[in-house]
Amino acid sequence: MRLFNLLLLAAMACAGAEDPEEILRQVKKNVSEQIAKSANYACTETLIRSYFRPITALSAACGPASPPPQRKQFARDQLRLDVAVSKDAELYSWHGENQFSSNRISDIVETGPISSGGFVGYLQNIFLGKGIEFTYTGTSSLNSKQLFNFDFVVSKEASAYTILVGTEYQVVPFHGSFGASGGNFELVTLKVVPDEIPFGSNMCSAETEIHYQLAPISGRDALIPESFQFTVDDDQHVDIVSRGQYQQCHEFRSESTLRFDYSDAESHSGVLPAGITERVPAGVTLHLALTTPVNNDNSYAGDPVDAVLLAPVKLPGASGEIPRGARVHGVITQFDSRLEPSEHFFLKIVFERITAANKSYTLLAVHKPSGKELDKITPLFGGIVPKPVMIKLNEGMMIIPGKRLDLDQRFKGEWRTVALASAAQVDTEAQKNN
């Protein structure tokens, strides 16, 4: 029976090679079946973004420069997220939170270019949508594997591709190509390019390339991205290349939480999350020592960070206090390596929860700069710290000169609590000044 199945598959491949419509039908069928059976799993996404600009200044405008300018890298950042696939949707959280909401990925990662859709969004739109135009372009070889190749065009009416402009997402038409295995018609590569960039966006062009794999999850194969590259060019001729990989894919566990009813209004309401007994108001200073090491080799934005309280905290209007030694839990929300004017790091750690004995507190705390830190970074910028950098410093960013960053349990500092509304304003301002 096994030999018969292999011969049948080979015969189908030969027949498909003569009939592009049959090849496309098989690819669509496989994608549809994979989407139907591979829901309810989560993967860890590791993302590294590199930023390049022309060596010589160019006027701000879209369109290729002639001749193409030489470029140099001036910054790099690294992120780690968890992505869950459920109910034909992609849900995101910082790594290790085990809580997924229906927020878009841009609600989690608020600075720098970010994309989603590799798990189900593109596949549903391209292979299961109506009115998509396909053109067979022949065969090629990739890693000794034969591929059947197609181009496709998706009109604006049929498109689900959106680009964020300001606070609104706008639908745009797009085109691209894909390659499917000549042996089993499984999707292997996918390229997606938007045809229009909405007015008001500083983006000039974008391109997404995804490599797919069949990965075993809970005893069955699932079609998931293995790696991707997302490339963006803006009107300042800055190129941003995002390279990502997906690892540690697994079925949802009982401790994971999925939420499809999330709203910003709810997050800013007075209702405390389950298990939290009190909220720490704005204006409270926390003296902390890190218990989680943070370094540029192994740490990413999205990684959880723990600290210990070095001094008791008296809460306004409360009879008791949070004791010394209480555990404080947070997350890295930004981790950039900057090469200009000389090497330094931007690091932002936000603390969100305190646990002490049988009591828990919710809060939002950002780093509180000291005069000593300002003295250290002033020489970095030639004696005058630029206004955007001062804004970031006051918003909780740590700016650390040097080629390496290595914070261990000896690192101590102050964090100040802010109101949730103020935190939203801080993040908005940080995005504007990034």
C-alpha angles and dihedrals in degrees: 000000000000091000090049091052091050092050091048091051091049091049091050090051092051091047091047091051087063095042118050090185090059092048091051091047091053093047092049090047092052093047091049092050092047093051090049096051104032101064124119101048136113134212135189114242118206112195131186118187122196122196123208132183134182116273089227121048118258130191115262109263142114121252133070120297117232114253097021108254125243110249137207131197114247104169145014134189135186130209138181120201138169116230122194126195115210137143091006090301137109115229126190140202138159111277116283098010093112089207121108126186133183090257116130117250090253088064088061100038105040101174131059128013116310134174140191138179102089095117104047111336100076093035094054093044097046105033103027101032127096128245096028115147117220129190123189111227102181135251135315138172128248121178090341090308122121114231131198107217132208137176119214138193124204117194122218090253091057097037130110092177110120134185122202113237112179103315097333132083116223125199117234134181117249144184137197147135141259140198125213128194115266089216103054106000092243117152112259108165135019131184122190127187126177114231096207134035111207119242111262096038118113089211117107102182142354137190132186124198120186130186115203133207140185103240126184111243118174093342099313136083119256128190105236136153114269097188140344143192123210115190124190132181120194135198091266088061090248113150118207118194116193117192120186143175134196121223143158094039113181143155117272113279125218092252093057117100124212120195126187096166099064120139134173089235090059093048091054095044124107093252111114119221118255112284094020114116102182142015122228109226126226120276099044118131119218121199104210142180118199118241093180114071115231121199139154093247100058109011126091137179103269096042117125118246128197130199138174127236110245097192132028117262123221111207118216111257094007126117096216136042140228104257128235110265095037114147117247121201128200147138139244105248098178133019116172132170110211123195100188137110079000132325117301141137135240110210126175122184118182120194118210110169142034125198122194123168106309096340131088132195132197121214144144113232129176129189116279111219121225131207090251091060091052090052090054097051098041094080088049090067098040097265099308120078109216116244095243089054092050089051091053091047091053091046092061104272117143112216111200122183120217145068093271135039118207120164117175138167089297091067112104130176147143127266124190125210119236132192117261092244090051090049090055089052090047091053091047092052091045090054091050092051098041 
